[in-house]
Structures are given as structure tokens and as C-alpha cells.
Amino acid sequence: MSIAFESAAVYLLGFVGLAAAGLLPYRSWLLMIDVFKTEVPLARKRSVLVVAALTSAIALWSDIQVVGRVFACLTEAYCGPGVASGWGYLAMLGAVYFAFEAVSYLLCKANGK
């Protein structure tokens, strides 16, 4: 791959990561509400609820970690080995957000929605 493509991918995921910092808590909340509201057999609802809770917890933990790193980048003198370290952190959060949305979609389909 070319350097331009890799840079564009990091910036694109970085912008998604910027949005994900606020969207992940909201989307996690909506996912949990959607799981509770569906009328499916109790065993399926419980299993989907467990997976949704684990997915939300992992995504929110990643969100807290990355936002903490970005905050440190913005407030401290040293951010990382390069000027793009902050974008790298946000790109990681963007990748987490895409993974969360993919799992969330699969859980909604498994729950009958």
C-alpha cells in the first residue's frame, strides 16, 4: 500500500474516532434498550443481552482509555514519537467503533430485529 493511502485511512479512522468518543456511550445505551424491548424467547434474549453487555463494556473501556490518551496528548508536552500519535489513538478508537457497530448489527439480527 502507498503512504498516501495509509495516511488517508488513519485520518478517516481518526475522524470516526473523534465522533465515536461521544457516540459510543449513546449507541451502547441504545443497544441495551433495543435488546430489552424485543419480544423474543427469554433464553435468546438473555444470551444476546450478555453479549451486548460485554461488547458495550469493552467498547466503553476502550473509549475511556483512548480519550484519556488523547487528553494527555493535548495537555502534556510529549504526546508520542511522532506528531501523528494523537491521530493514531483516534484511529484506534475509530476501528473499535466500527467493530462495535458490526457486532451491534449482528446482535440486532440475532434478536429478531
N, CA, C and O atoms as a DFTB+ gen file, in Angstrom:
452 C
 N C O
     1  1       0.835      -1.183       0.000
     2  2       0.000       0.000       0.000
     3  2       0.876       1.241       0.000
     4  3       2.015       1.232       0.466
     5  1       0.322       2.275      -0.522
     6  2       1.093       3.509      -0.585
     7  2       0.947       4.301       0.713
     8  3       0.013       4.113       1.492
     9  1       1.903       5.183       0.903
    10  2       1.891       6.035       2.103
    11  2       0.665       6.943       2.109
    12  3       0.081       7.182       3.166
    13  1       0.271       7.448       0.953
    14  2      -0.897       8.338       0.876
    15  2      -2.169       7.604       1.296
    16  3      -3.009       8.165       1.999
    17  1      -2.310       6.348       0.865
    18  2      -3.487       5.565       1.230
    19  2      -3.514       5.295       2.737
    20  3      -4.560       5.420       3.376
    21  1      -2.366       4.926       3.299
    22  2      -2.292       4.661       4.734
    23  2      -2.586       5.925       5.536
    24  3      -3.274       5.866       6.555
    25  1      -2.075       7.058       5.087
    26  2      -2.350       8.326       5.782
    27  2      -3.826       8.667       5.718
    28  3      -4.420       9.092       6.709
    29  1      -4.417       8.479       4.541
    30  2      -5.842       8.768       4.396
    31  2      -6.672       7.850       5.288
    32  3      -7.666       8.285       5.871
    33  1      -6.272       6.582       5.398
    34  2      -7.006       5.636       6.247
    35  2      -6.900       6.035       7.716
    36  3      -7.883       5.955       8.453
    37  1      -5.718       6.463       8.142
    38  2      -5.550       6.893       9.537
    39  2      -6.385       8.131       9.815
    40  3      -7.029       8.216      10.861
    41  1      -6.387       9.098       8.894
    42  2      -7.188      10.302       9.115
    43  2      -8.683       9.998       9.090
    44  3      -9.440      10.554       9.886
    45  1      -9.117       9.119       8.181
    46  2     -10.533       8.752       8.129
    47  2     -10.961       8.052       9.414
    48  3     -11.987       8.396      10.003
    49  1     -10.168       7.065       9.848
    50  2     -10.487       6.398      11.111
    51  2     -10.371       7.366      12.286
    52  3     -11.099       7.237      13.270
    53  1      -9.460       8.335      12.189
    54  2      -9.325       9.337      13.241
    55  2     -10.566      10.197      13.373
    56  3     -11.016      10.480      14.484
    57  1     -11.125      10.618      12.239
    58  2     -12.359      11.410      12.298
    59  2     -13.523      10.582      12.834
    60  3     -14.362      11.093      13.575
    61  1     -13.574       9.297      12.460
    62  2     -14.592       8.412      13.023
    63  2     -14.364       8.279      14.526
    64  3     -15.319       8.262      15.303
    65  1     -13.099       8.184      14.937
    66  2     -12.773       8.101      16.358
    67  2     -13.185       9.349      17.125
    68  3     -13.624       9.264      18.272
    69  1     -13.042      10.514      16.487
    70  2     -13.495      11.755      17.134
    71  2     -14.990      11.694      17.414
    72  3     -15.444      12.050      18.501
    73  1     -15.744      11.241      16.428
    74  2     -17.191      11.122      16.619
    75  2     -17.525      10.013      17.612
    76  3     -18.466      10.132      18.397
    77  1     -16.750       8.939      17.569
    78  2     -17.030       7.786      18.429
    79  2     -16.848       8.104      19.903
    80  3     -17.458       7.453      20.751
    81  1     -16.025       9.086      20.226
    82  2     -15.824       9.441      21.634
    83  2     -17.150       9.800      22.299
    84  3     -17.349       9.511      23.479
    85  1     -18.039      10.415      21.565
    86  2     -19.357      10.740      22.100
    87  2     -20.433       9.747      21.714
    88  3     -21.406       9.566      22.446
    89  1     -20.267       9.099      20.566
    90  2     -21.297       8.183      20.084
    91  2     -21.300       6.827      20.779
    92  3     -22.357       6.210      20.914
    93  1     -20.151       6.358      21.217
    94  2     -20.103       5.019      21.828
    95  2     -20.990       4.893      23.064
    96  3     -21.733       3.916      23.157
    97  1     -20.955       5.814      24.008
    98  2     -21.872       5.674      25.148
    99  2     -23.350       5.704      24.728
   100  3     -24.167       4.945      25.250
   101  1     -23.675       6.580      23.791
   102  2     -25.052       6.697      23.319
   103  2     -25.498       5.438      22.595
   104  3     -26.591       4.930      22.848
   105  1     -24.657       4.929      21.692
   106  2     -25.000       3.725      20.948
   107  2     -25.060       2.500      21.853
   108  3     -25.872       1.604      21.621
   109  1     -24.222       2.446      22.871
   110  2     -24.288       1.334      23.834
   111  2     -25.616       1.353      24.563
   112  3     -26.251       0.315      24.748
   113  1     -26.026       2.526      24.969
   114  2     -27.318       2.673      25.651
   115  2     -28.460       2.236      24.736
   116  3     -29.353       1.508      25.168
   117  1     -28.440       2.675      23.472
   118  2     -29.497       2.292      22.541
   119  2     -29.504       0.787      22.286
   120  3     -30.572       0.188      22.162
   121  1     -28.342       0.178      22.206
   122  2     -28.259      -1.267      22.002
   123  2     -28.905      -2.004      23.164
   124  3     -29.675      -2.940      22.948
   125  1     -28.609      -1.603      24.380
   126  2     -29.187      -2.275      25.540
   127  2     -30.710      -2.093      25.586
   128  3     -31.433      -3.029      25.929
   129  1     -31.189      -0.925      25.250
   130  2     -32.636      -0.687      25.228
   131  2     -33.295      -1.544      24.155
   132  3     -34.351      -2.131      24.394
   133  1     -32.677      -1.623      22.963
   134  2     -33.237      -2.441      21.892
   135  2     -33.322      -3.914      22.280
   136  3     -34.281      -4.599      21.924
   137  1     -32.327      -4.396      23.003
   138  2     -32.346      -5.799      23.435
   139  2     -33.488      -6.028      24.415
   140  3     -34.163      -7.055      24.347
   141  1     -33.711      -5.083      25.328
   142  2     -34.779      -5.245      26.316
   143  2     -36.164      -5.162      25.687
   144  3     -37.087      -5.837      26.141
   145  1     -36.324      -4.344      24.648
   146  2     -37.650      -4.095      24.090
   147  2     -38.162      -5.191      23.172
   148  3     -39.370      -5.283      22.954
   149  1     -37.298      -6.015      22.636
   150  2     -37.756      -7.017      21.669
   151  2     -38.522      -8.139      22.358
   152  3     -38.253      -8.489      23.508
   153  1     -39.470      -8.683      21.634
   154  2     -40.281      -9.790      22.122
   155  2     -39.773     -11.082      21.496
   156  3     -40.265     -11.508      20.451
   157  1     -38.802     -11.695      22.129
   158  2     -38.225     -12.965      21.673
   159  2     -38.202     -13.910      22.858
   160  3     -38.420     -13.482      23.992
   161  1     -37.942     -15.190      22.617
   162  2     -37.843     -16.128      23.748
   163  2     -36.799     -15.665      24.766
   164  3     -35.786     -15.063      24.410
   165  1     -37.066     -15.957      26.016
   166  2     -36.232     -15.462      27.117
   167  2     -34.793     -15.953      27.027
   168  3     -33.867     -15.203      27.337
   169  1     -34.591     -17.191      26.612
   170  2     -33.222     -17.728      26.519
   171  2     -32.406     -16.956      25.480
   172  3     -31.242     -16.637      25.717
   173  1     -33.015     -16.657      24.334
   174  2     -32.314     -15.889      23.307
   175  2     -32.042     -14.472      23.786
   176  3     -30.963     -13.922      23.565
   177  1     -33.041     -13.886      24.449
   178  2     -32.866     -12.513      24.937
   179  2     -31.723     -12.445      25.948
   180  3     -30.931     -11.503      25.926
   181  1     -31.633     -13.439      26.835
   182  2     -30.556     -13.437      27.834
   183  2     -29.186     -13.556      27.183
   184  3     -28.256     -12.832      27.541
   185  1     -29.063     -14.475      26.224
   186  2     -27.756     -14.648      25.582
   187  2     -27.355     -13.411      24.788
   188  3     -26.194     -13.004      24.819
   189  1     -28.299     -12.815      24.084
   190  2     -27.996     -11.592      23.342
   191  2     -27.670     -10.457      24.310
   192  3     -26.792      -9.639      24.038
   193  1     -28.369     -10.409      25.427
   194  2     -28.112      -9.370      26.421
   195  2     -26.700      -9.500      27.010
   196  3     -26.011      -8.499      27.206
   197  1     -26.278     -10.725      27.288
   198  2     -24.929     -10.936      27.831
   199  2     -23.873     -10.485      26.827
   200  3     -22.925      -9.785      27.185
   201  1     -24.041     -10.891      25.563
   202  2     -23.066     -10.498      24.539
   203  2     -23.103      -8.991      24.323
   204  3     -22.053      -8.371      24.149
   205  1     -24.297      -8.384      24.330
   206  2     -24.408      -6.933      24.164
   207  2     -23.749      -6.196      25.323
   208  3     -23.077      -5.186      25.116
   209  1     -23.937      -6.694      26.538
   210  2     -23.317      -6.046      27.699
   211  2     -21.798      -6.149      27.644
   212  3     -21.097      -5.181      27.938
   213  1     -21.287      -7.320      27.269
   214  2     -19.833      -7.479      27.145
   215  2     -19.266      -6.596      26.039
   216  3     -18.227      -5.961      26.218
   217  1     -19.942      -6.556      24.910
   218  2     -19.493      -5.720      23.799
   219  2     -19.501      -4.248      24.194
   220  3     -18.553      -3.518      23.905
   221  1     -20.561      -3.817      24.849
   222  2     -20.642      -2.426      25.286
   223  2     -19.571      -2.100      26.310
   224  3     -18.964      -1.030      26.256
   225  1     -19.336      -3.007      27.238
   226  2     -18.320      -2.759      28.264
   227  2     -16.924      -2.654      27.652
   228  3     -16.145      -1.774      28.019
   229  1     -16.612      -3.550      26.722
   230  2     -15.298      -3.500      26.070
   231  2     -15.151      -2.220      25.256
   232  3     -14.103      -1.576      25.297
   233  1     -16.189      -1.850      24.520
   234  2     -16.132      -0.634      23.709
   235  2     -16.004       0.606      24.587
   236  3     -15.229       1.511      24.274
   237  1     -16.756       0.656      25.683
   238  2     -16.672       1.820      26.570
   239  2     -15.324       1.885      27.280
   240  3     -14.790       2.975      27.486
   241  1     -14.767       0.741      27.654
   242  2     -13.442       0.739      28.279
   243  2     -12.390       1.253      27.288
   244  3     -11.513       2.035      27.656
   245  1     -12.484       0.810      26.038
   246  2     -11.565       1.303      25.010
   247  2     -11.745       2.804      24.798
   248  3     -10.769       3.533      24.625
   249  1     -12.988       3.259      24.810
   250  2     -13.279       4.683      24.658
   251  2     -12.623       5.488      25.773
   252  3     -12.007       6.520      25.508
   253  1     -12.747       5.035      27.001
   254  2     -12.153       5.744      28.134
   255  2     -10.633       5.777      28.011
   256  3     -10.008       6.807      28.261
   257  1     -10.041       4.648      27.626
   258  2      -8.586       4.583      27.501
   259  2      -8.070       5.527      26.420
   260  3      -7.114       6.270      26.644
   261  1      -8.695       5.498      25.258
   262  2      -8.215       6.318      24.144
   263  2      -8.475       7.796      24.406
   264  3      -7.616       8.628      24.117
   265  1      -9.627       8.136      24.942
   266  2      -9.901       9.545      25.239
   267  2      -8.922      10.066      26.293
   268  3      -8.501      11.220      26.232
   269  1      -8.566       9.227      27.246
   270  2      -7.547       9.621      28.223
   271  2      -6.199       9.884      27.574
   272  3      -5.510      10.840      27.928
   273  1      -5.823       9.038      26.625
   274  2      -4.554       9.241      25.918
   275  2      -4.583      10.509      25.072
   276  3      -3.611      11.264      25.042
   277  1      -5.704      10.740      24.383
   278  2      -5.820      11.952      23.561
   279  2      -5.801      13.185      24.455
   280  3      -5.175      14.186      24.106
   281  1      -6.466      13.133      25.590
   282  2      -6.443      14.256      26.527
   283  2      -5.015      14.521      26.997
   284  3      -4.590      15.673      27.094
   285  1      -4.284      13.458      27.286
   286  2      -2.879      13.621      27.689
   287  2      -2.064      14.229      26.552
   288  3      -1.186      15.058      26.792
   289  1      -2.348      13.824      25.324
   290  2      -1.642      14.402      24.173
   291  2      -1.898      15.902      24.058
   292  3      -1.001      16.677      23.725
   293  1      -3.128      16.290      24.339
   294  2      -3.473      17.702      24.192
   295  2      -2.983      18.570      25.340
   296  3      -2.829      19.780      25.177
   297  1      -2.739      17.976      26.490
   298  2      -2.392      18.786      27.656
   299  2      -0.946      18.669      28.100
   300  3      -0.470      19.510      28.863
   301  1      -0.230      17.640      27.640
   302  2       1.157      17.469      28.065
   303  2       2.103      17.869      26.946
   304  3       1.701      18.009      25.791
   305  1       3.359      18.049      27.304
   306  2       4.358      18.468      26.321
   307  2       4.708      17.337      25.366
   308  3       4.984      17.593      24.194
   309  1       4.704      16.099      25.833
   310  2       5.073      14.966      24.993
   311  2       3.843      14.127      24.696
   312  3       3.138      13.700      25.610
   313  1       3.589      13.891      23.416
   314  2       2.417      13.114      23.018
   315  2       2.809      11.720      22.550
   316  3       2.088      10.757      22.811
   317  1       3.904      11.602      21.884
   318  2       4.343      10.321      21.351
   319  2       5.541      10.528      20.454
   320  3       6.068      11.636      20.363
   321  1       5.976       9.470      19.788
   322  2       7.176       9.583      18.972
   323  2       7.007      10.455      17.733
   324  3       7.999      10.927      17.178
   325  1       5.794      10.676      17.296
   326  2       5.564      11.496      16.111
   327  2       4.414      12.458      16.325
   328  3       3.683      12.371      17.311
   329  1       4.267      13.378      15.383
   330  2       3.192      14.354      15.506
   331  2       1.823      13.728      15.260
   332  3       0.799      14.307      15.624
   333  1       1.803      12.564      14.652
   334  2       0.535      11.907      14.350
   335  2       0.102      10.929      15.431
   336  3      -0.815      10.140      15.202
   337  1       0.720      10.953      16.581
   338  2       0.356       9.995      17.631
   339  2      -1.091      10.166      18.078
   340  3      -1.788       9.180      18.317
   341  1      -1.541      11.401      18.190
   342  2      -2.935      11.655      18.555
   343  2      -3.895      11.103      17.524
   344  3      -4.930      10.538      17.876
   345  1      -3.557      11.262      16.240
   346  2      -4.389      10.702      15.181
   347  2      -4.370       9.185      15.230
   348  3      -5.375       8.539      14.934
   349  1      -3.239       8.617      15.598
   350  2      -3.158       7.166      15.732
   351  2      -4.076       6.650      16.819
   352  3      -4.744       5.630      16.649
   353  1      -4.107       7.366      17.951
   354  2      -5.014       6.980      19.034
   355  2      -6.470       7.077      18.585
   356  3      -7.267       6.178      18.851
   357  1      -6.813       8.167      17.905
   358  2      -8.185       8.329      17.432
   359  2      -8.536       7.293      16.375
   360  3      -9.680       6.845      16.304
   361  1      -7.565       6.909      15.552
   362  2      -7.816       5.862      14.553
   363  2      -8.112       4.534      15.236
   364  3      -8.959       3.772      14.769
   365  1      -7.421       4.249      16.339
   366  2      -7.724       3.024      17.093
   367  2      -9.158       3.059      17.607
   368  3      -9.864       2.052      17.557
   369  1      -9.586       4.212      18.099
   370  2     -10.960       4.338      18.582
   371  2     -11.951       4.210      17.434
   372  3     -13.029       3.643      17.613
   373  1     -11.608       4.722      16.271
   374  2     -12.467       4.557      15.097
   375  2     -12.620       3.100      14.716
   376  3     -13.714       2.666      14.355
   377  1     -11.542       2.339      14.790
   378  2     -11.613       0.906      14.495
   379  2     -12.472       0.186      15.529
   380  3     -13.237      -0.714      15.181
   381  1     -12.352       0.573      16.788
   382  2     -13.195      -0.015      17.843
   383  2     -14.663       0.296      17.571
   384  3     -15.529      -0.558      17.761
   385  1     -14.941       1.524      17.125
   386  2     -16.322       1.905      16.851
   387  2     -16.900       1.098      15.692
   388  3     -18.047       0.656      15.757
   389  1     -16.111       0.901      14.625
   390  2     -16.596       0.085      13.510
   391  2     -16.863      -1.345      13.963
   392  3     -17.865      -1.940      13.566
   393  1     -15.994      -1.898      14.779
   394  2     -16.200      -3.253      15.292
   395  2     -17.444      -3.315      16.176
   396  3     -18.218      -4.268      16.092
   397  1     -17.639      -2.299      17.027
   398  2     -18.827      -2.245      17.883
   399  2     -20.096      -2.205      17.039
   400  3     -21.059      -2.912      17.336
   401  1     -20.106      -1.391      15.994
   402  2     -21.294      -1.296      15.143
   403  2     -21.560      -2.603      14.419
   404  3     -22.717      -2.984      14.239
   405  1     -20.507      -3.298      14.001
   406  2     -20.694      -4.585      13.323
   407  2     -21.301      -5.615      14.277
   408  3     -22.239      -6.321      13.909
   409  1     -20.776      -5.704      15.490
   410  2     -21.317      -6.645      16.472
   411  2     -22.734      -6.241      16.867
   412  3     -23.595      -7.101      17.051
   413  1     -22.979      -4.948      16.997
   414  2     -24.300      -4.459      17.350
   415  2     -25.321      -4.834      16.278
   416  3     -26.447      -5.219      16.591
   417  1     -24.922      -4.718      15.020
   418  2     -25.813      -5.107      13.916
   419  2     -26.132      -6.601      13.980
   420  3     -27.287      -7.005      13.842
   421  1     -25.102      -7.409      14.189
   422  2     -25.310      -8.857      14.279
   423  2     -26.194      -9.219      15.464
   424  3     -27.015     -10.130      15.360
   425  1     -26.042      -8.520      16.595
   426  2     -26.883      -8.793      17.758
   427  2     -28.335      -8.411      17.488
   428  3     -29.246      -9.122      17.912
   429  1     -28.559      -7.317      16.799
   430  2     -29.943      -6.933      16.465
   431  2     -30.573      -7.963      15.529
   432  3     -31.754      -8.284      15.663
   433  1     -29.791      -8.477      14.584
   434  2     -30.321      -9.514      13.691
   435  2     -30.589     -10.807      14.458
   436  3     -31.586     -11.481      14.198
   437  1     -29.714     -11.161      15.397
   438  2     -29.910     -12.374      16.188
   439  2     -31.097     -12.240      17.130
   440  3     -31.720     -13.236      17.498
   441  1     -31.406     -11.015      17.516
   442  2     -32.503     -10.773      18.442
   443  2     -33.835     -10.599      17.705
   444  3     -34.865     -10.357      18.333
   445  1     -33.812     -10.719      16.386
   446  2     -35.051     -10.671      15.633
   447  2     -35.479      -9.299      15.191
   448  3     -36.655      -9.100      14.888
   449  1     -34.591      -8.358      15.140
   450  2     -34.965      -7.023      14.701
   451  2     -34.468      -6.732      13.332
   452  3     -34.699      -5.642      12.810
